Amino acid sequence: MDVTETLASFVVTTTYDDVPESVHEKSREAIRDAVGVAVYGSQHEVGETVGRYADRMFPGEGATVLGRGQSTPA
């Protein structure tokens, strides 16, 4: 079995209960951090500039932008 098959097998056979609680907590912490940074950045001057650029270059909807509403997936 090559590395990809080994990884795929691990992913398919691992259940939520197989993962230690410490990993669950670190995962929750990482998600909270990522969401917090995304929301803060969306309200920052640089985030506003990037948002205006994206709105102009890729108008539309279909993807949620944290702190800004909707935009295109592009």
Distance bins in CASP14 RR format, pairs under 12 A and 6 or more apart:
PFRMAT RR
TARGET T0000
AUTHOR 0000-0000-0000
RMODE 2
METHOD distances of the structure
MODEL  1
1 7 0 0 0 0 1 0 0 0 0 0 0
1 8 0 0 0 0 1 0 0 0 0 0 0
1 9 1 0 0 1 0 0 0 0 0 0 0
1 10 0 0 0 0 0 1 0 0 0 0 0
2 8 0 0 0 0 1 0 0 0 0 0 0
2 9 0 0 0 0 0 1 0 0 0 0 0
3 9 0 0 0 0 0 1 0 0 0 0 0
3 10 0 0 0 0 0 1 0 0 0 0 0
4 10 0 0 0 0 0 1 0 0 0 0 0
4 11 0 0 0 0 0 1 0 0 0 0 0
5 11 0 0 0 0 0 1 0 0 0 0 0
5 12 0 0 0 0 0 1 0 0 0 0 0
6 12 0 0 0 0 0 1 0 0 0 0 0
6 13 0 0 0 0 0 1 0 0 0 0 0
7 13 0 0 0 0 0 1 0 0 0 0 0
7 14 0 0 0 0 0 1 0 0 0 0 0
8 14 0 0 0 0 0 1 0 0 0 0 0
10 18 0 0 0 0 1 0 0 0 0 0 0
10 19 0 0 0 0 0 1 0 0 0 0 0
11 18 0 0 0 0 0 1 0 0 0 0 0
11 19 0 0 0 0 0 1 0 0 0 0 0
12 18 0 0 0 0 0 1 0 0 0 0 0
14 20 0 0 0 0 0 1 0 0 0 0 0
14 23 0 0 0 0 0 1 0 0 0 0 0
16 23 0 0 0 0 0 1 0 0 0 0 0
16 24 0 0 0 0 1 0 0 0 0 0 0
16 27 0 0 0 0 0 1 0 0 0 0 0
17 23 0 0 0 0 0 1 0 0 0 0 0
17 24 0 0 0 0 0 1 0 0 0 0 0
18 24 0 0 0 0 0 1 0 0 0 0 0
19 25 0 0 0 0 0 1 0 0 0 0 0
19 26 0 0 0 0 0 1 0 0 0 0 0
19 27 0 0 0 0 1 0 0 0 0 0 0
19 28 0 0 0 0 0 1 0 0 0 0 0
20 26 0 0 0 0 1 0 0 0 0 0 0
20 27 0 0 0 0 0 1 0 0 0 0 0
21 27 0 0 0 0 0 1 0 0 0 0 0
21 28 0 0 0 0 0 1 0 0 0 0 0
22 28 0 0 0 0 0 1 0 0 0 0 0
22 29 0 0 0 0 0 1 0 0 0 0 0
23 29 0 0 0 0 0 1 0 0 0 0 0
23 30 0 0 0 0 0 1 0 0 0 0 0
24 30 0 0 0 0 0 1 0 0 0 0 0
24 31 0 0 0 0 0 1 0 0 0 0 0
25 31 0 0 0 0 0 1 0 0 0 0 0
25 32 0 0 0 0 0 1 0 0 0 0 0
26 32 0 0 0 0 0 1 0 0 0 0 0
26 33 0 0 0 0 0 1 0 0 0 0 0
27 33 0 0 0 0 0 1 0 0 0 0 0
27 34 0 0 0 0 0 1 0 0 0 0 0
28 34 0 0 0 0 0 1 0 0 0 0 0
28 35 0 0 0 0 0 1 0 0 0 0 0
29 35 0 0 0 0 0 1 0 0 0 0 0
29 36 0 0 0 0 0 1 0 0 0 0 0
30 36 0 0 0 0 0 1 0 0 0 0 0
30 37 0 0 0 0 0 1 0 0 0 0 0
31 37 0 0 0 0 0 1 0 0 0 0 0
31 38 0 0 0 0 0 1 0 0 0 0 0
32 38 0 0 0 0 0 1 0 0 0 0 0
32 39 0 0 0 0 0 1 0 0 0 0 0
33 39 0 0 0 0 0 1 0 0 0 0 0
33 40 0 0 0 0 0 1 0 0 0 0 0
34 40 0 0 0 0 0 1 0 0 0 0 0
34 41 0 0 0 0 0 1 0 0 0 0 0
34 66 0 0 0 0 1 0 0 0 0 0 0
35 41 0 0 0 0 0 1 0 0 0 0 0
35 42 0 0 0 0 0 1 0 0 0 0 0
35 64 0 0 0 0 0 1 0 0 0 0 0
35 66 1 0 0 1 0 0 0 0 0 0 0
35 67 0 0 0 0 1 0 0 0 0 0 0
36 42 0 0 0 0 1 0 0 0 0 0 0
36 43 0 0 0 0 0 1 0 0 0 0 0
36 44 0 0 0 0 0 1 0 0 0 0 0
36 66 0 0 0 0 1 0 0 0 0 0 0
36 67 0 0 0 0 1 0 0 0 0 0 0
37 43 0 0 0 0 0 1 0 0 0 0 0
37 44 0 0 0 0 1 0 0 0 0 0 0
37 47 0 0 0 0 0 1 0 0 0 0 0
37 66 0 0 0 0 1 0 0 0 0 0 0
37 67 0 0 0 0 0 1 0 0 0 0 0
38 44 0 0 0 0 0 1 0 0 0 0 0
38 47 0 0 0 0 1 0 0 0 0 0 0
38 50 0 0 0 0 0 1 0 0 0 0 0
38 64 0 0 0 0 0 1 0 0 0 0 0
38 65 0 0 0 0 1 0 0 0 0 0 0
38 66 1 0 1 0 0 0 0 0 0 0 0
38 67 1 0 0 1 0 0 0 0 0 0 0
38 68 0 0 0 0 1 0 0 0 0 0 0
38 69 0 0 0 0 0 1 0 0 0 0 0
39 47 0 0 0 0 0 1 0 0 0 0 0
39 64 0 0 0 0 0 1 0 0 0 0 0
39 65 0 0 0 0 0 1 0 0 0 0 0
39 66 1 0 1 0 0 0 0 0 0 0 0
39 67 1 0 1 0 0 0 0 0 0 0 0
39 68 0 0 0 0 1 0 0 0 0 0 0
39 69 0 0 0 0 0 1 0 0 0 0 0
40 46 0 0 0 0 0 1 0 0 0 0 0
40 47 0 0 0 0 1 0 0 0 0 0 0
40 48 0 0 0 0 0 1 0 0 0 0 0
40 66 0 0 0 0 1 0 0 0 0 0 0
40 67 0 0 0 0 1 0 0 0 0 0 0
41 47 1 0 1 0 0 0 0 0 0 0 0
41 48 0 0 0 0 1 0 0 0 0 0 0
41 49 0 0 0 0 0 1 0 0 0 0 0
41 50 0 0 0 0 1 0 0 0 0 0 0
41 51 0 0 0 0 0 1 0 0 0 0 0
41 65 0 0 0 0 0 1 0 0 0 0 0
41 66 0 0 0 0 1 0 0 0 0 0 0
41 67 0 0 0 0 1 0 0 0 0 0 0
41 68 0 0 0 0 1 0 0 0 0 0 0
42 48 1 0 0 1 0 0 0 0 0 0 0
42 49 0 0 0 0 0 1 0 0 0 0 0
42 50 0 0 0 0 1 0 0 0 0 0 0
42 51 1 0 0 1 0 0 0 0 0 0 0
42 52 0 0 0 0 0 1 0 0 0 0 0
42 54 0 0 0 0 0 1 0 0 0 0 0
42 64 0 0 0 0 0 1 0 0 0 0 0
42 65 1 0 0 1 0 0 0 0 0 0 0
42 66 1 0 1 0 0 0 0 0 0 0 0
42 67 1 0 1 0 0 0 0 0 0 0 0
42 68 1 0 1 0 0 0 0 0 0 0 0
42 69 0 0 0 0 1 0 0 0 0 0 0
42 71 0 0 0 0 0 1 0 0 0 0 0
43 49 0 0 0 0 0 1 0 0 0 0 0
43 50 0 0 0 0 0 1 0 0 0 0 0
43 51 0 0 0 0 0 1 0 0 0 0 0
43 65 0 0 0 0 0 1 0 0 0 0 0
43 66 0 0 0 0 0 1 0 0 0 0 0
43 67 1 0 0 1 0 0 0 0 0 0 0
43 68 0 0 0 0 1 0 0 0 0 0 0
44 50 0 0 0 0 1 0 0 0 0 0 0
44 51 0 0 0 0 0 1 0 0 0 0 0
44 67 0 0 0 0 0 1 0 0 0 0 0
44 68 0 0 0 0 0 1 0 0 0 0 0
45 51 0 0 0 0 0 1 0 0 0 0 0
45 52 0 0 0 0 0 1 0 0 0 0 0
46 52 0 0 0 0 0 1 0 0 0 0 0
46 53 0 0 0 0 0 1 0 0 0 0 0
47 53 0 0 0 0 1 0 0 0 0 0 0
47 54 0 0 0 0 1 0 0 0 0 0 0
47 55 0 0 0 0 0 1 0 0 0 0 0
47 65 0 0 0 0 0 1 0 0 0 0 0
47 66 0 0 0 0 0 1 0 0 0 0 0
47 67 0 0 0 0 1 0 0 0 0 0 0
47 68 0 0 0 0 1 0 0 0 0 0 0
48 54 0 0 0 0 0 1 0 0 0 0 0
48 55 0 0 0 0 0 1 0 0 0 0 0
48 65 0 0 0 0 0 1 0 0 0 0 0
48 67 0 0 0 0 0 1 0 0 0 0 0
48 68 0 0 0 0 1 0 0 0 0 0 0
49 55 0 0 0 0 0 1 0 0 0 0 0
49 56 0 0 0 0 0 1 0 0 0 0 0
50 56 0 0 0 0 0 1 0 0 0 0 0
50 57 0 0 0 0 0 1 0 0 0 0 0
50 58 0 0 0 0 0 1 0 0 0 0 0
50 65 0 0 0 0 1 0 0 0 0 0 0
50 68 0 0 0 0 1 0 0 0 0 0 0
50 71 0 0 0 0 0 1 0 0 0 0 0
51 57 0 0 0 0 1 0 0 0 0 0 0
51 58 0 0 0 0 1 0 0 0 0 0 0
51 59 0 0 0 0 0 1 0 0 0 0 0
51 65 1 0 0 1 0 0 0 0 0 0 0
51 66 0 0 0 0 0 1 0 0 0 0 0
51 67 0 0 0 0 0 1 0 0 0 0 0
51 68 1 0 0 1 0 0 0 0 0 0 0
51 69 0 0 0 0 0 1 0 0 0 0 0
51 70 0 0 0 0 0 1 0 0 0 0 0
51 71 1 0 0 1 0 0 0 0 0 0 0
51 72 0 0 0 0 0 1 0 0 0 0 0
52 58 0 0 0 0 0 1 0 0 0 0 0
52 59 0 0 0 0 0 1 0 0 0 0 0
52 65 0 0 0 0 0 1 0 0 0 0 0
52 68 0 0 0 0 0 1 0 0 0 0 0
52 71 0 0 0 0 0 1 0 0 0 0 0
53 59 0 0 0 0 0 1 0 0 0 0 0
53 71 0 0 0 0 0 1 0 0 0 0 0
54 60 0 0 0 0 1 0 0 0 0 0 0
54 63 0 0 0 0 0 1 0 0 0 0 0
54 65 1 0 0 1 0 0 0 0 0 0 0
54 68 0 0 0 0 1 0 0 0 0 0 0
54 69 0 0 0 0 0 1 0 0 0 0 0
54 70 0 0 0 0 0 1 0 0 0 0 0
54 71 1 0 1 0 0 0 0 0 0 0 0
54 72 0 0 0 0 1 0 0 0 0 0 0
54 73 0 0 0 0 0 1 0 0 0 0 0
54 74 0 0 0 0 1 0 0 0 0 0 0
55 61 0 0 0 0 0 1 0 0 0 0 0
55 65 0 0 0 0 1 0 0 0 0 0 0
55 68 0 0 0 0 1 0 0 0 0 0 0
55 69 0 0 0 0 0 1 0 0 0 0 0
55 70 0 0 0 0 1 0 0 0 0 0 0
55 71 1 0 0 1 0 0 0 0 0 0 0
55 72 0 0 0 0 1 0 0 0 0 0 0
55 74 0 0 0 0 0 1 0 0 0 0 0
56 71 0 0 0 0 0 1 0 0 0 0 0
56 72 0 0 0 0 0 1 0 0 0 0 0
57 71 0 0 0 0 0 1 0 0 0 0 0
57 72 0 0 0 0 1 0 0 0 0 0 0
57 74 0 0 0 0 1 0 0 0 0 0 0
58 65 0 0 0 0 0 1 0 0 0 0 0
58 70 0 0 0 0 0 1 0 0 0 0 0
58 71 1 0 0 1 0 0 0 0 0 0 0
58 72 1 0 1 0 0 0 0 0 0 0 0
58 73 0 0 0 0 1 0 0 0 0 0 0
58 74 1 0 1 0 0 0 0 0 0 0 0
59 70 0 0 0 0 0 1 0 0 0 0 0
59 71 0 0 0 0 1 0 0 0 0 0 0
59 72 1 0 0 1 0 0 0 0 0 0 0
59 74 0 0 0 0 1 0 0 0 0 0 0
60 69 0 0 0 0 0 1 0 0 0 0 0
60 70 1 0 0 1 0 0 0 0 0 0 0
60 71 1 0 0 1 0 0 0 0 0 0 0
60 72 1 0 1 0 0 0 0 0 0 0 0
60 73 0 0 0 0 1 0 0 0 0 0 0
60 74 0 0 0 0 1 0 0 0 0 0 0
61 68 0 0 0 0 0 1 0 0 0 0 0
61 69 0 0 0 0 1 0 0 0 0 0 0
61 70 1 0 1 0 0 0 0 0 0 0 0
61 71 1 0 0 1 0 0 0 0 0 0 0
61 72 1 0 0 1 0 0 0 0 0 0 0
61 73 0 0 0 0 1 0 0 0 0 0 0
61 74 0 0 0 0 0 1 0 0 0 0 0
62 69 0 0 0 0 0 1 0 0 0 0 0
62 70 1 0 0 1 0 0 0 0 0 0 0
62 71 1 0 0 1 0 0 0 0 0 0 0
62 72 1 0 0 1 0 0 0 0 0 0 0
62 73 1 0 0 1 0 0 0 0 0 0 0
62 74 0 0 0 0 0 1 0 0 0 0 0
63 69 0 0 0 0 1 0 0 0 0 0 0
63 70 1 0 0 1 0 0 0 0 0 0 0
63 71 1 0 1 0 0 0 0 0 0 0 0
63 72 1 0 0 1 0 0 0 0 0 0 0
63 73 1 0 1 0 0 0 0 0 0 0 0
63 74 0 0 0 0 1 0 0 0 0 0 0
64 70 1 0 0 1 0 0 0 0 0 0 0
64 71 0 0 0 0 1 0 0 0 0 0 0
64 72 0 0 0 0 0 1 0 0 0 0 0
64 73 0 0 0 0 0 1 0 0 0 0 0
65 71 1 0 1 0 0 0 0 0 0 0 0
65 72 0 0 0 0 1 0 0 0 0 0 0
65 73 0 0 0 0 0 1 0 0 0 0 0
65 74 0 0 0 0 0 1 0 0 0 0 0
END
